[in-house]
Amino acid sequence: MTEAPPIFPARSTCFHHPQREAAARCVGCGRPFCRECVTPVERRMFCASCYKAQTGVRAKTTRDWFIVSIAGQAVLGLLGLWFTAYFLGKVLLELPSNYHEGTVWQKYMP
């Protein structure tokens, strides 16, 4: 059998803000809340804790994998730079020595 919500006086105050007058009662727990403390869901008012229970909102999970991902991206980036420099150096070493002397381009000039 469900438990009836507690009965409050006609002019009740907010459960979280005792200095404010209550504007609505939560349909989940029956407590009075001010307008800032309730959330309308399908024309019914819920407090924050009942809203979480009603909608199944879960706390954010920690993102430990994010740090590993950043470290992996940094390592892959450095490896990519190293391979680029390595292969560029190999290509430059394979060029004929007369290219470095500045005589190769002269055979293309009229």
Gaussian input, Z-matrix of N, CA and C with variables (Angstrom, degrees):
# hf/3-21g

backbone

0 1
 N
 C     1     B1
 C     2     B2     1     A1
 N     3     B3     2     A2     1     D1
 C     4     B4     3     A3     2     D2
 C     5     B5     4     A4     3     D3
 N     6     B6     5     A5     4     D4
 C     7     B7     6     A6     5     D5
 C     8     B8     7     A7     6     D6
 N     9     B9     8     A8     7     D7
 C    10    B10     9     A9     8     D8
 C    11    B11    10    A10     9     D9
 N    12    B12    11    A11    10    D10
 C    13    B13    12    A12    11    D11
 C    14    B14    13    A13    12    D12
 N    15    B15    14    A14    13    D13
 C    16    B16    15    A15    14    D14
 C    17    B17    16    A16    15    D15
 N    18    B18    17    A17    16    D16
 C    19    B19    18    A18    17    D17
 C    20    B20    19    A19    18    D18
 N    21    B21    20    A20    19    D19
 C    22    B22    21    A21    20    D20
 C    23    B23    22    A22    21    D21
 N    24    B24    23    A23    22    D22
 C    25    B25    24    A24    23    D23
 C    26    B26    25    A25    24    D24
 N    27    B27    26    A26    25    D25
 C    28    B28    27    A27    26    D26
 C    29    B29    28    A28    27    D27
 N    30    B30    29    A29    28    D28
 C    31    B31    30    A30    29    D29
 C    32    B32    31    A31    30    D30
 N    33    B33    32    A32    31    D31
 C    34    B34    33    A33    32    D32
 C    35    B35    34    A34    33    D33
 N    36    B36    35    A35    34    D34
 C    37    B37    36    A36    35    D35
 C    38    B38    37    A37    36    D36
 N    39    B39    38    A38    37    D37
 C    40    B40    39    A39    38    D38
 C    41    B41    40    A40    39    D39
 N    42    B42    41    A41    40    D40
 C    43    B43    42    A42    41    D41
 C    44    B44    43    A43    42    D42
 N    45    B45    44    A44    43    D43
 C    46    B46    45    A45    44    D44
 C    47    B47    46    A46    45    D45
 N    48    B48    47    A47    46    D46
 C    49    B49    48    A48    47    D47
 C    50    B50    49    A49    48    D48
 N    51    B51    50    A50    49    D49
 C    52    B52    51    A51    50    D50
 C    53    B53    52    A52    51    D51
 N    54    B54    53    A53    52    D52
 C    55    B55    54    A54    53    D53
 C    56    B56    55    A55    54    D54
 N    57    B57    56    A56    55    D55
 C    58    B58    57    A57    56    D56
 C    59    B59    58    A58    57    D57
 N    60    B60    59    A59    58    D58
 C    61    B61    60    A60    59    D59
 C    62    B62    61    A61    60    D60
 N    63    B63    62    A62    61    D61
 C    64    B64    63    A63    62    D62
 C    65    B65    64    A64    63    D63
 N    66    B66    65    A65    64    D64
 C    67    B67    66    A66    65    D65
 C    68    B68    67    A67    66    D66
 N    69    B69    68    A68    67    D67
 C    70    B70    69    A69    68    D68
 C    71    B71    70    A70    69    D69
 N    72    B72    71    A71    70    D70
 C    73    B73    72    A72    71    D71
 C    74    B74    73    A73    72    D72
 N    75    B75    74    A74    73    D73
 C    76    B76    75    A75    74    D74
 C    77    B77    76    A76    75    D75
 N    78    B78    77    A77    76    D76
 C    79    B79    78    A78    77    D77
 C    80    B80    79    A79    78    D78
 N    81    B81    80    A80    79    D79
 C    82    B82    81    A81    80    D80
 C    83    B83    82    A82    81    D81
 N    84    B84    83    A83    82    D82
 C    85    B85    84    A84    83    D83
 C    86    B86    85    A85    84    D84
 N    87    B87    86    A86    85    D85
 C    88    B88    87    A87    86    D86
 C    89    B89    88    A88    87    D87
 N    90    B90    89    A89    88    D88
 C    91    B91    90    A90    89    D89
 C    92    B92    91    A91    90    D90
 N    93    B93    92    A92    91    D91
 C    94    B94    93    A93    92    D92
 C    95    B95    94    A94    93    D93
 N    96    B96    95    A95    94    D94
 C    97    B97    96    A96    95    D95
 C    98    B98    97    A97    96    D96
 N    99    B99    98    A98    97    D97
 C   100   B100    99    A99    98    D98
 C   101   B101   100   A100    99    D99
 N   102   B102   101   A101   100   D100
 C   103   B103   102   A102   101   D101
 C   104   B104   103   A103   102   D102
 N   105   B105   104   A104   103   D103
 C   106   B106   105   A105   104   D104
 C   107   B107   106   A106   105   D105
 N   108   B108   107   A107   106   D106
 C   109   B109   108   A108   107   D107
 C   110   B110   109   A109   108   D108
 N   111   B111   110   A110   109   D109
 C   112   B112   111   A111   110   D110
 C   113   B113   112   A112   111   D111
 N   114   B114   113   A113   112   D112
 C   115   B115   114   A114   113   D113
 C   116   B116   115   A115   114   D114
 N   117   B117   116   A116   115   D115
 C   118   B118   117   A117   116   D116
 C   119   B119   118   A118   117   D117
 N   120   B120   119   A119   118   D118
 C   121   B121   120   A120   119   D119
 C   122   B122   121   A121   120   D120
 N   123   B123   122   A122   121   D121
 C   124   B124   123   A123   122   D122
 C   125   B125   124   A124   123   D123
 N   126   B126   125   A125   124   D124
 C   127   B127   126   A126   125   D125
 C   128   B128   127   A127   126   D126
 N   129   B129   128   A128   127   D127
 C   130   B130   129   A129   128   D128
 C   131   B131   130   A130   129   D129
 N   132   B132   131   A131   130   D130
 C   133   B133   132   A132   131   D131
 C   134   B134   133   A133   132   D132
 N   135   B135   134   A134   133   D133
 C   136   B136   135   A135   134   D134
 C   137   B137   136   A136   135   D135
 N   138   B138   137   A137   136   D136
 C   139   B139   138   A138   137   D137
 C   140   B140   139   A139   138   D138
 N   141   B141   140   A140   139   D139
 C   142   B142   141   A141   140   D140
 C   143   B143   142   A142   141   D141
 N   144   B144   143   A143   142   D142
 C   145   B145   144   A144   143   D143
 C   146   B146   145   A145   144   D144
 N   147   B147   146   A146   145   D145
 C   148   B148   147   A147   146   D146
 C   149   B149   148   A148   147   D147
 N   150   B150   149   A149   148   D148
 C   151   B151   150   A150   149   D149
 C   152   B152   151   A151   150   D150
 N   153   B153   152   A152   151   D151
 C   154   B154   153   A153   152   D152
 C   155   B155   154   A154   153   D153
 N   156   B156   155   A155   154   D154
 C   157   B157   156   A156   155   D155
 C   158   B158   157   A157   156   D156
 N   159   B159   158   A158   157   D157
 C   160   B160   159   A159   158   D158
 C   161   B161   160   A160   159   D159
 N   162   B162   161   A161   160   D160
 C   163   B163   162   A162   161   D161
 C   164   B164   163   A163   162   D162
 N   165   B165   164   A164   163   D163
 C   166   B166   165   A165   164   D164
 C   167   B167   166   A166   165   D165
 N   168   B168   167   A167   166   D166
 C   169   B169   168   A168   167   D167
 C   170   B170   169   A169   168   D168
 N   171   B171   170   A170   169   D169
 C   172   B172   171   A171   170   D170
 C   173   B173   172   A172   171   D171
 N   174   B174   173   A173   172   D172
 C   175   B175   174   A174   173   D173
 C   176   B176   175   A175   174   D174
 N   177   B177   176   A176   175   D175
 C   178   B178   177   A177   176   D176
 C   179   B179   178   A178   177   D177
 N   180   B180   179   A179   178   D178
 C   181   B181   180   A180   179   D179
 C   182   B182   181   A181   180   D180
 N   183   B183   182   A182   181   D181
 C   184   B184   183   A183   182   D182
 C   185   B185   184   A184   183   D183
 N   186   B186   185   A185   184   D184
 C   187   B187   186   A186   185   D185
 C   188   B188   187   A187   186   D186
 N   189   B189   188   A188   187   D187
 C   190   B190   189   A189   188   D188
 C   191   B191   190   A190   189   D189
 N   192   B192   191   A191   190   D190
 C   193   B193   192   A192   191   D191
 C   194   B194   193   A193   192   D192
 N   195   B195   194   A194   193   D193
 C   196   B196   195   A195   194   D194
 C   197   B197   196   A196   195   D195
 N   198   B198   197   A197   196   D196
 C   199   B199   198   A198   197   D197
 C   200   B200   199   A199   198   D198
 N   201   B201   200   A200   199   D199
 C   202   B202   201   A201   200   D200
 C   203   B203   202   A202   201   D201
 N   204   B204   203   A203   202   D202
 C   205   B205   204   A204   203   D203
 C   206   B206   205   A205   204   D204
 N   207   B207   206   A206   205   D205
 C   208   B208   207   A207   206   D206
 C   209   B209   208   A208   207   D207
 N   210   B210   209   A209   208   D208
 C   211   B211   210   A210   209   D209
 C   212   B212   211   A211   210   D210
 N   213   B213   212   A212   211   D211
 C   214   B214   213   A213   212   D212
 C   215   B215   214   A214   213   D213
 N   216   B216   215   A215   214   D214
 C   217   B217   216   A216   215   D215
 C   218   B218   217   A217   216   D216
 N   219   B219   218   A218   217   D217
 C   220   B220   219   A219   218   D218
 C   221   B221   220   A220   219   D219
 N   222   B222   221   A221   220   D220
 C   223   B223   222   A222   221   D221
 C   224   B224   223   A223   222   D222
 N   225   B225   224   A224   223   D223
 C   226   B226   225   A225   224   D224
 C   227   B227   226   A226   225   D225
 N   228   B228   227   A227   226   D226
 C   229   B229   228   A228   227   D227
 C   230   B230   229   A229   228   D228
 N   231   B231   230   A230   229   D229
 C   232   B232   231   A231   230   D230
 C   233   B233   232   A232   231   D231
 N   234   B234   233   A233   232   D232
 C   235   B235   234   A234   233   D233
 C   236   B236   235   A235   234   D234
 N   237   B237   236   A236   235   D235
 C   238   B238   237   A237   236   D236
 C   239   B239   238   A238   237   D237
 N   240   B240   239   A239   238   D238
 C   241   B241   240   A240   239   D239
 C   242   B242   241   A241   240   D240
 N   243   B243   242   A242   241   D241
 C   244   B244   243   A243   242   D242
 C   245   B245   244   A244   243   D243
 N   246   B246   245   A245   244   D244
 C   247   B247   246   A246   245   D245
 C   248   B248   247   A247   246   D246
 N   249   B249   248   A248   247   D247
 C   250   B250   249   A249   248   D248
 C   251   B251   250   A250   249   D249
 N   252   B252   251   A251   250   D250
 C   253   B253   252   A252   251   D251
 C   254   B254   253   A253   252   D252
 N   255   B255   254   A254   253   D253
 C   256   B256   255   A255   254   D254
 C   257   B257   256   A256   255   D255
 N   258   B258   257   A257   256   D256
 C   259   B259   258   A258   257   D257
 C   260   B260   259   A259   258   D258
 N   261   B261   260   A260   259   D259
 C   262   B262   261   A261   260   D260
 C   263   B263   262   A262   261   D261
 N   264   B264   263   A263   262   D262
 C   265   B265   264   A264   263   D263
 C   266   B266   265   A265   264   D264
 N   267   B267   266   A266   265   D265
 C   268   B268   267   A267   266   D266
 C   269   B269   268   A268   267   D267
 N   270   B270   269   A269   268   D268
 C   271   B271   270   A270   269   D269
 C   272   B272   271   A271   270   D270
 N   273   B273   272   A272   271   D271
 C   274   B274   273   A273   272   D272
 C   275   B275   274   A274   273   D273
 N   276   B276   275   A275   274   D274
 C   277   B277   276   A276   275   D275
 C   278   B278   277   A277   276   D276
 N   279   B279   278   A278   277   D277
 C   280   B280   279   A279   278   D278
 C   281   B281   280   A280   279   D279
 N   282   B282   281   A281   280   D280
 C   283   B283   282   A282   281   D281
 C   284   B284   283   A283   282   D282
 N   285   B285   284   A284   283   D283
 C   286   B286   285   A285   284   D284
 C   287   B287   286   A286   285   D285
 N   288   B288   287   A287   286   D286
 C   289   B289   288   A288   287   D287
 C   290   B290   289   A289   288   D288
 N   291   B291   290   A290   289   D289
 C   292   B292   291   A291   290   D290
 C   293   B293   292   A292   291   D291
 N   294   B294   293   A293   292   D292
 C   295   B295   294   A294   293   D293
 C   296   B296   295   A295   294   D294
 N   297   B297   296   A296   295   D295
 C   298   B298   297   A297   296   D296
 C   299   B299   298   A298   297   D297
 N   300   B300   299   A299   298   D298
 C   301   B301   300   A300   299   D299
 C   302   B302   301   A301   300   D300
 N   303   B303   302   A302   301   D301
 C   304   B304   303   A303   302   D302
 C   305   B305   304   A304   303   D303
 N   306   B306   305   A305   304   D304
 C   307   B307   306   A306   305   D305
 C   308   B308   307   A307   306   D306
 N   309   B309   308   A308   307   D307
 C   310   B310   309   A309   308   D308
 C   311   B311   310   A310   309   D309
 N   312   B312   311   A311   310   D310
 C   313   B313   312   A312   311   D311
 C   314   B314   313   A313   312   D312
 N   315   B315   314   A314   313   D313
 C   316   B316   315   A315   314   D314
 C   317   B317   316   A316   315   D315
 N   318   B318   317   A317   316   D316
 C   319   B319   318   A318   317   D317
 C   320   B320   319   A319   318   D318
 N   321   B321   320   A320   319   D319
 C   322   B322   321   A321   320   D320
 C   323   B323   322   A322   321   D321
 N   324   B324   323   A323   322   D322
 C   325   B325   324   A324   323   D323
 C   326   B326   325   A325   324   D324
 N   327   B327   326   A326   325   D325
 C   328   B328   327   A327   326   D326
 C   329   B329   328   A328   327   D327

   B1=1.4313
   B2=1.5277
   B3=1.3147
   B4=1.4548
   B5=1.5170
   B6=1.2882
   B7=1.4531
   B8=1.5201
   B9=1.3005
   B10=1.4653
   B11=1.5224
   B12=1.3356
   B13=1.4634
   B14=1.5296
   B15=1.3218
   B16=1.4579
   B17=1.5271
   B18=1.3074
   B19=1.4650
   B20=1.5288
   B21=1.3230
   B22=1.4562
   B23=1.5207
   B24=1.3156
   B25=1.4599
   B26=1.5341
   B27=1.3136
   B28=1.4660
   B29=1.5259
   B30=1.3042
   B31=1.4613
   B32=1.5191
   B33=1.2820
   B34=1.4580
   B35=1.5209
   B36=1.3126
   B37=1.4598
   B38=1.5262
   B39=1.3199
   B40=1.4618
   B41=1.5289
   B42=1.3021
   B43=1.4636
   B44=1.5339
   B45=1.3299
   B46=1.4723
   B47=1.5244
   B48=1.3112
   B49=1.4715
   B50=1.5288
   B51=1.3162
   B52=1.4715
   B53=1.5328
   B54=1.3169
   B55=1.4587
   B56=1.5266
   B57=1.3216
   B58=1.4669
   B59=1.5279
   B60=1.3125
   B61=1.4581
   B62=1.5256
   B63=1.3150
   B64=1.4618
   B65=1.5211
   B66=1.3345
   B67=1.4598
   B68=1.5210
   B69=1.3208
   B70=1.4655
   B71=1.5181
   B72=1.3185
   B73=1.4624
   B74=1.5237
   B75=1.3010
   B76=1.4615
   B77=1.5302
   B78=1.3316
   B79=1.4640
   B80=1.5312
   B81=1.3323
   B82=1.4580
   B83=1.5175
   B84=1.3360
   B85=1.4630
   B86=1.5267
   B87=1.3149
   B88=1.4543
   B89=1.5097
   B90=1.3116
   B91=1.4598
   B92=1.5292
   B93=1.3338
   B94=1.4698
   B95=1.5292
   B96=1.3354
   B97=1.4587
   B98=1.5191
   B99=1.3362
   B100=1.4651
   B101=1.5334
   B102=1.3109
   B103=1.4628
   B104=1.5369
   B105=1.3128
   B106=1.4701
   B107=1.5281
   B108=1.3267
   B109=1.4587
   B110=1.5272
   B111=1.3208
   B112=1.4614
   B113=1.5141
   B114=1.3239
   B115=1.4560
   B116=1.5218
   B117=1.3360
   B118=1.4670
   B119=1.5292
   B120=1.3336
   B121=1.4556
   B122=1.5232
   B123=1.3261
   B124=1.4579
   B125=1.5270
   B126=1.3153
   B127=1.4655
   B128=1.5194
   B129=1.3230
   B130=1.4601
   B131=1.5161
   B132=1.3284
   B133=1.4605
   B134=1.5265
   B135=1.3389
   B136=1.4626
   B137=1.5203
   B138=1.3360
   B139=1.4632
   B140=1.5360
   B141=1.3304
   B142=1.4678
   B143=1.5250
   B144=1.3257
   B145=1.4709
   B146=1.5282
   B147=1.3251
   B148=1.4722
   B149=1.5226
   B150=1.3358
   B151=1.4712
   B152=1.5262
   B153=1.3355
   B154=1.4674
   B155=1.5167
   B156=1.3212
   B157=1.4639
   B158=1.5306
   B159=1.3189
   B160=1.4657
   B161=1.5292
   B162=1.3249
   B163=1.4679
   B164=1.5161
   B165=1.3087
   B166=1.4586
   B167=1.5195
   B168=1.3224
   B169=1.4567
   B170=1.5236
   B171=1.2943
   B172=1.4663
   B173=1.5241
   B174=1.3018
   B175=1.4613
   B176=1.5285
   B177=1.3212
   B178=1.4568
   B179=1.5141
   B180=1.3086
   B181=1.4548
   B182=1.5207
   B183=1.3046
   B184=1.4593
   B185=1.5186
   B186=1.3141
   B187=1.4571
   B188=1.5300
   B189=1.3172
   B190=1.4593
   B191=1.5207
   B192=1.3304
   B193=1.4616
   B194=1.5187
   B195=1.3399
   B196=1.4587
   B197=1.5269
   B198=1.3284
   B199=1.4650
   B200=1.5244
   B201=1.3259
   B202=1.4682
   B203=1.5306
   B204=1.3093
   B205=1.4571
   B206=1.5247
   B207=1.3194
   B208=1.4714
   B209=1.5254
   B210=1.3320
   B211=1.4698
   B212=1.5242
   B213=1.3343
   B214=1.4682
   B215=1.5177
   B216=1.3201
   B217=1.4581
   B218=1.5253
   B219=1.3327
   B220=1.4613
   B221=1.5308
   B222=1.3318
   B223=1.4715
   B224=1.5273
   B225=1.3346
   B226=1.4672
   B227=1.5269
   B228=1.3192
   B229=1.4640
   B230=1.5172
   B231=1.3376
   B232=1.4741
   B233=1.5294
   B234=1.3306
   B235=1.4638
   B236=1.5281
   B237=1.3134
   B238=1.4645
   B239=1.5150
   B240=1.3346
   B241=1.4716
   B242=1.5230
   B243=1.3247
   B244=1.4569
   B245=1.5277
   B246=1.3489
   B247=1.4659
   B248=1.5255
   B249=1.3119
   B250=1.4650
   B251=1.5222
   B252=1.3316
   B253=1.4653
   B254=1.5314
   B255=1.3286
   B256=1.4555
   B257=1.5278
   B258=1.3409
   B259=1.4672
   B260=1.5269
   B261=1.3170
   B262=1.4612
   B263=1.5356
   B264=1.3246
   B265=1.4685
   B266=1.5184
   B267=1.3493
   B268=1.4753
   B269=1.5217
   B270=1.3276
   B271=1.4696
   B272=1.5222
   B273=1.3083
   B274=1.4631
   B275=1.5262
   B276=1.3265
   B277=1.4621
   B278=1.5264
   B279=1.3418
   B280=1.4601
   B281=1.5291
   B282=1.3263
   B283=1.4696
   B284=1.5251
   B285=1.3135
   B286=1.4735
   B287=1.5313
   B288=1.3080
   B289=1.4630
   B290=1.5281
   B291=1.3485
   B292=1.4593
   B293=1.5413
   B294=1.3194
   B295=1.4630
   B296=1.5253
   B297=1.3239
   B298=1.4597
   B299=1.5255
   B300=1.3181
   B301=1.4617
   B302=1.5162
   B303=1.3078
   B304=1.4611
   B305=1.5131
   B306=1.3452
   B307=1.4652
   B308=1.5310
   B309=1.3175
   B310=1.4493
   B311=1.5319
   B312=1.2683
   B313=1.4620
   B314=1.5204
   B315=1.3478
   B316=1.4679
   B317=1.5195
   B318=1.3413
   B319=1.4660
   B320=1.5239
   B321=1.3498
   B322=1.4561
   B323=1.5298
   B324=1.3024
   B325=1.4722
   B326=1.5473
   B327=1.3490
   B328=1.4711
   B329=1.5074
   A1=109.06
   A2=117.17
   A3=119.52
   A4=110.54
   A5=113.67
   A6=120.90
   A7=109.04
   A8=117.85
   A9=122.06
   A10=109.15
   A11=117.14
   A12=118.94
   A13=110.19
   A14=117.00
   A15=119.60
   A16=110.93
   A17=116.78
   A18=122.82
   A19=107.84
   A20=116.04
   A21=122.06
   A22=109.15
   A23=118.63
   A24=120.32
   A25=111.09
   A26=116.63
   A27=121.98
   A28=112.01
   A29=118.35
   A30=120.99
   A31=108.18
   A32=116.66
   A33=120.33
   A34=110.02
   A35=114.49
   A36=120.89
   A37=109.02
   A38=114.53
   A39=121.16
   A40=110.14
   A41=116.23
   A42=121.99
   A43=110.60
   A44=117.58
   A45=121.98
   A46=112.70
   A47=118.02
   A48=122.90
   A49=109.27
   A50=118.50
   A51=121.03
   A52=113.64
   A53=119.08
   A54=121.28
   A55=112.02
   A56=119.59
   A57=123.26
   A58=110.74
   A59=114.06
   A60=119.57
   A61=108.98
   A62=116.19
   A63=120.47
   A64=110.10
   A65=115.81
   A66=121.24
   A67=111.24
   A68=117.52
   A69=120.46
   A70=109.29
   A71=114.50
   A72=121.25
   A73=107.98
   A74=115.32
   A75=120.66
   A76=107.69
   A77=115.98
   A78=118.86
   A79=111.51
   A80=117.09
   A81=120.55
   A82=112.98
   A83=116.66
   A84=120.23
   A85=112.69
   A86=119.00
   A87=122.37
   A88=115.06
   A89=119.15
   A90=122.05
   A91=110.01
   A92=117.53
   A93=120.47
   A94=110.49
   A95=116.29
   A96=121.70
   A97=109.50
   A98=115.71
   A99=120.19
   A100=108.38
   A101=117.06
   A102=121.86
   A103=112.09
   A104=117.24
   A105=120.38
   A106=112.78
   A107=116.49
   A108=119.72
   A109=113.87
   A110=118.79
   A111=120.86
   A112=110.38
   A113=115.42
   A114=122.95
   A115=108.70
   A116=117.36
   A117=118.22
   A118=110.82
   A119=115.83
   A120=122.13
   A121=106.81
   A122=116.31
   A123=122.15
   A124=111.44
   A125=116.11
   A126=125.10
   A127=113.40
   A128=118.14
   A129=123.16
   A130=107.95
   A131=117.38
   A132=122.43
   A133=110.22
   A134=115.26
   A135=121.84
   A136=109.45
   A137=116.25
   A138=120.20
   A139=107.40
   A140=116.87
   A141=120.52
   A142=112.36
   A143=117.84
   A144=119.51
   A145=111.59
   A146=117.32
   A147=119.64
   A148=111.18
   A149=116.59
   A150=120.52
   A151=110.58
   A152=115.86
   A153=119.83
   A154=111.17
   A155=115.96
   A156=119.72
   A157=110.93
   A158=117.35
   A159=122.10
   A160=111.79
   A161=116.80
   A162=120.36
   A163=113.13
   A164=117.89
   A165=119.91
   A166=112.60
   A167=118.57
   A168=122.06
   A169=108.03
   A170=116.54
   A171=121.69
   A172=109.65
   A173=115.04
   A174=120.48
   A175=108.99
   A176=115.74
   A177=120.03
   A178=110.38
   A179=115.85
   A180=119.90
   A181=109.20
   A182=115.80
   A183=119.27
   A184=109.48
   A185=114.87
   A186=119.71
   A187=109.72
   A188=116.68
   A189=120.53
   A190=110.84
   A191=117.07
   A192=120.80
   A193=111.02
   A194=117.83
   A195=121.46
   A196=110.67
   A197=117.07
   A198=121.10
   A199=109.93
   A200=116.66
   A201=120.53
   A202=109.31
   A203=117.06
   A204=121.31
   A205=110.91
   A206=117.25
   A207=121.23
   A208=110.10
   A209=116.85
   A210=120.50
   A211=110.29
   A212=117.55
   A213=120.81
   A214=112.11
   A215=117.44
   A216=120.46
   A217=110.95
   A218=116.70
   A219=120.07
   A220=110.83
   A221=117.13
   A222=120.87
   A223=110.52
   A224=117.04
   A225=119.82
   A226=111.86
   A227=116.72
   A228=119.98
   A229=112.12
   A230=116.20
   A231=119.57
   A232=111.30
   A233=117.39
   A234=120.03
   A235=110.87
   A236=116.99
   A237=120.61
   A238=111.66
   A239=117.16
   A240=120.30
   A241=110.80
   A242=116.97
   A243=119.84
   A244=110.70
   A245=117.41
   A246=120.09
   A247=111.42
   A248=117.79
   A249=120.50
   A250=110.60
   A251=117.02
   A252=120.41
   A253=110.80
   A254=117.62
   A255=121.39
   A256=111.12
   A257=116.24
   A258=119.02
   A259=112.03
   A260=118.36
   A261=120.50
   A262=109.61
   A263=117.56
   A264=120.93
   A265=111.79
   A266=116.76
   A267=119.77
   A268=110.43
   A269=117.55
   A270=120.89
   A271=109.62
   A272=117.45
   A273=119.93
   A274=111.62
   A275=117.92
   A276=120.31
   A277=111.70
   A278=117.76
   A279=121.43
   A280=112.57
   A281=117.68
   A282=119.77
   A283=109.52
   A284=117.47
   A285=119.20
   A286=110.32
   A287=115.36
   A288=120.06
   A289=112.18
   A290=118.15
   A291=118.23
   A292=110.80
   A293=118.75
   A294=121.58
   A295=109.39
   A296=115.51
   A297=119.71
   A298=111.84
   A299=117.88
   A300=120.71
   A301=112.18
   A302=117.59
   A303=120.19
   A304=114.14
   A305=118.51
   A306=119.83
   A307=112.81
   A308=119.50
   A309=121.83
   A310=110.33
   A311=119.19
   A312=121.93
   A313=112.61
   A314=117.74
   A315=120.05
   A316=112.03
   A317=118.70
   A318=118.70
   A319=111.84
   A320=118.31
   A321=121.55
   A322=111.68
   A323=118.10
   A324=121.37
   A325=108.63
   A326=119.26
   A327=120.77
   A328=113.90
   D1=136.26
   D2=-178.29
   D3=-78.37
   D4=146.68
   D5=-178.53
   D6=-83.85
   D7=134.54
   D8=179.67
   D9=-71.29
   D10=143.22
   D11=178.85
   D12=-65.54
   D13=150.37
   D14=-179.08
   D15=-63.31
   D16=148.58
   D17=-178.97
   D18=-90.49
   D19=130.60
   D20=179.91
   D21=-117.04
   D22=155.96
   D23=177.15
   D24=-61.79
   D25=161.59
   D26=-176.13
   D27=-58.79
   D28=-42.59
   D29=178.63
   D30=-103.93
   D31=78.41
   D32=-178.16
   D33=-91.80
   D34=165.69
   D35=179.57
   D36=-108.53
   D37=165.05
   D38=-179.26
   D39=-63.31
   D40=141.55
   D41=-179.86
   D42=-63.40
   D43=-37.32
   D44=-178.49
   D45=-93.32
   D46=-27.45
   D47=-177.84
   D48=-123.57
   D49=89.12
   D50=-174.96
   D51=-62.45
   D52=-20.38
   D53=-179.41
   D54=-82.26
   D55=-9.45
   D56=-179.00
   D57=-104.70
   D58=148.25
   D59=176.63
   D60=-79.25
   D61=142.59
   D62=-179.51
   D63=-72.75
   D64=141.46
   D65=179.18
   D66=-106.30
   D67=-25.35
   D68=-177.65
   D69=-156.90
   D70=164.53
   D71=173.93
   D72=-109.46
   D73=142.13
   D74=175.92
   D75=-71.16
   D76=133.57
   D77=179.85
   D78=-75.71
   D79=-16.24
   D80=179.77
   D81=-82.32
   D82=-49.81
   D83=-175.66
   D84=-110.28
   D85=-15.80
   D86=177.85
   D87=81.41
   D88=4.27
   D89=179.37
   D90=-77.22
   D91=150.22
   D92=176.51
   D93=-82.75
   D94=141.79
   D95=179.99
   D96=-139.44
   D97=154.04
   D98=173.94
   D99=-77.86
   D100=175.10
   D101=-175.09
   D102=-63.67
   D103=-30.20
   D104=-178.61
   D105=-75.89
   D106=-20.11
   D107=-174.26
   D108=-96.35
   D109=-6.32
   D110=-179.83
   D111=-112.13
   D112=153.33
   D113=178.36
   D114=-123.49
   D115=125.32
   D116=178.06
   D117=-78.08
   D118=128.70
   D119=177.00
   D120=-132.05
   D121=112.92
   D122=-179.30
   D123=50.57
   D124=50.34
   D125=177.06
   D126=65.25
   D127=19.58
   D128=174.76
   D129=-124.38
   D130=148.44
   D131=-177.17
   D132=-100.88
   D133=130.73
   D134=178.17
   D135=-125.88
   D136=144.10
   D137=170.90
   D138=-78.94
   D139=173.04
   D140=-175.33
   D141=-62.09
   D142=-43.66
   D143=-177.68
   D144=-68.83
   D145=-39.65
   D146=177.68
   D147=-70.66
   D148=-32.99
   D149=177.74
   D150=-63.95
   D151=-42.57
   D152=177.66
   D153=-62.63
   D154=-42.08
   D155=179.26
   D156=-68.09
   D157=-37.31
   D158=-178.26
   D159=-69.67
   D160=-43.36
   D161=-174.68
   D162=-92.35
   D163=-11.30
   D164=179.42
   D165=74.86
   D166=28.54
   D167=179.02
   D168=-70.54
   D169=127.85
   D170=-179.14
   D171=-106.30
   D172=156.73
   D173=176.29
   D174=-67.96
   D175=150.86
   D176=179.19
   D177=-65.14
   D178=137.75
   D179=176.95
   D180=-83.86
   D181=152.43
   D182=178.27
   D183=-71.68
   D184=149.52
   D185=-177.35
   D186=-110.89
   D187=68.50
   D188=178.93
   D189=-67.87
   D190=-31.05
   D191=-179.76
   D192=-65.23
   D193=-20.74
   D194=-178.07
   D195=-63.10
   D196=-41.05
   D197=179.80
   D198=-66.30
   D199=-41.11
   D200=178.68
   D201=-65.02
   D202=-38.96
   D203=179.44
   D204=-63.24
   D205=-44.66
   D206=179.00
   D207=-61.96
   D208=-44.53
   D209=179.64
   D210=-63.43
   D211=-41.92
   D212=178.29
   D213=-63.80
   D214=-40.23
   D215=178.37
   D216=-65.85
   D217=-38.82
   D218=178.55
   D219=-64.43
   D220=-43.56
   D221=179.53
   D222=-64.11
   D223=-45.22
   D224=178.48
   D225=-63.46
   D226=-37.78
   D227=177.21
   D228=-64.14
   D229=-43.91
   D230=178.58
   D231=-66.22
   D232=-38.71
   D233=176.54
   D234=-64.28
   D235=-40.41
   D236=177.29
   D237=-62.03
   D238=-43.08
   D239=177.38
   D240=-64.35
   D241=-41.51
   D242=-178.99
   D243=-63.61
   D244=-46.76
   D245=179.41
   D246=-63.14
   D247=-37.93
   D248=177.43
   D249=-61.71
   D250=-47.98
   D251=179.38
   D252=-64.45
   D253=-39.30
   D254=-178.78
   D255=-63.30
   D256=-49.71
   D257=-177.84
   D258=-71.48
   D259=-32.14
   D260=174.71
   D261=-64.76
   D262=-39.92
   D263=176.62
   D264=-64.48
   D265=-39.60
   D266=177.93
   D267=-63.84
   D268=-40.52
   D269=179.72
   D270=-65.43
   D271=-42.81
   D272=-179.88
   D273=-66.37
   D274=-33.79
   D275=178.14
   D276=-72.39
   D277=-26.21
   D278=-179.57
   D279=-78.09
   D280=-13.95
   D281=179.93
   D282=-65.66
   D283=144.42
   D284=179.22
   D285=-64.98
   D286=150.84
   D287=-176.10
   D288=-67.46
   D289=-27.90
   D290=179.78
   D291=-71.46
   D292=-19.16
   D293=175.18
   D294=-66.12
   D295=-36.25
   D296=-179.94
   D297=-74.59
   D298=-21.76
   D299=-179.81
   D300=-79.98
   D301=-12.25
   D302=176.84
   D303=89.81
   D304=19.58
   D305=-178.02
   D306=-104.40
   D307=-13.28
   D308=-177.02
   D309=-67.28
   D310=-41.41
   D311=-177.20
   D312=-68.34
   D313=-20.21
   D314=-177.11
   D315=-70.09
   D316=-26.39
   D317=-179.41
   D318=-74.57
   D319=-13.14
   D320=177.16
   D321=-92.03
   D322=-9.42
   D323=-179.90
   D324=-88.35
   D325=141.00
   D326=179.69
   D327=-73.03

